[in-house]
């Protein structure tokens, strides 16, 4: 494994994962051209609600990818089928529960964020349409995770690009041609999610390296295997809860500064998502390769992937920071044409130049841990970083206002990276001592 082979996997995965934040980014950008910042605020709040719901169950993609990669490394078709079937069942059940509980979810979210009345009205419009896509979104997570774990990179790339191009086209059509405003972007996303699910199922059966045989109920809920999956998912669940606590606190505090600050922070957060998902492509590459190394008991491959992950973390941070630093104004103007929002976004956007360096190790080395299905360190690092964020937001924001809010977020990101790096030697020792029977 060398740099070329690593990049041959990482670059398509980066392109693939970069399409994920575009769902929210496209929605924000399309309504950002409308005359009232409340449109951006409404979509920002609506997107936050769905990010909260879906990220809590983001482990469905991450763990599916890890278990599928290990099954692929071990050349085990039966485990490959189960790596898809088990989380798929969870996705269906959870998605249906979201639909059934949509009214209490809506009430709780708006009570906690407490946006202005106009922002709240648009957020409700957005939420009540997109919620019907919940089962399809979660099943798409499983499908994409499985395709990535099975190293079906072209297929996963095609699926995500298709979904986002369809979403973008429909959003522009519904908003700027049919004048459906917020309802238009929500409907576009819903149609794109459902269509992607149907196409994704077809791709899974077409691209599968083995014949499909539906597992028995007894095999599907095998106690020992389910326990391992639940343990991995439990830690990823806690990790995601910590992330969402930070994001919701950030958004709620920004909303308390007024609608224009909420809109500006929403624009910057969409840019931050794109940066984070750029790293996520490298994390996915590391996860797949580490999963393969663990499945085939290849210590040499594992050590090489760990080294490549560290190197490309730093290189990627320089690339992202340089692009954003040079094109900051142009990038912000892609999301909105409102002068007041552009001015605020530019003023506070300087924090995003620091973000890639703060985030790089936490976002890429994370893939090494998930590929090894050793998630407890990821969970712990997020808990520690969240505590730091809460302390800094409470103490610094009253003094430095929105700058204090971004400072708290950057320090949280540094903590997230630093704590995880400190856990890496322990992972090396535990993983290979277990494999070698030492």
Protein Blocks (a to p, Z undefined) as FASTA:
>chain_A
ZZklmmmmmmmmmmmmmmmmmmmmmmmmmmmmpmbfklmmmmmmmmmmmmmmmmmmmmmm
mmmmmmmmmmmmnopaklmmmmmmmmmmmmmmmmmmmmmmmmmmmmmmmmmnopafklmm
mmmmmmmmmmmmmmmmmmmmmmmmmmmmnopaklmmmmmmmmmmmmmmmmmmmmmmnonm
jmmmmmmmmmmmmmmmmmmmmmmmmmpcbdcddddfklmmomklmmmmmmmmmmmmmmmm
mmmmmmmmmmmmmmmnojklmmmmmmmmmmmmmmmmmmmmmmmmmmmmmmmmmmnopakl
mmmmmmmmmmmmmmmmmmmmmmmmmmmmmmmmmmoccfklmmmmmmmmmmmmmmmmmmmm
mmmmmmmmmmnopaklmmmmmmmmmmmmmmmmmmmmmmnmmmmmmmmmmmmmmmmmmmmm
mmmmmmmmmmmmmmnoZZ
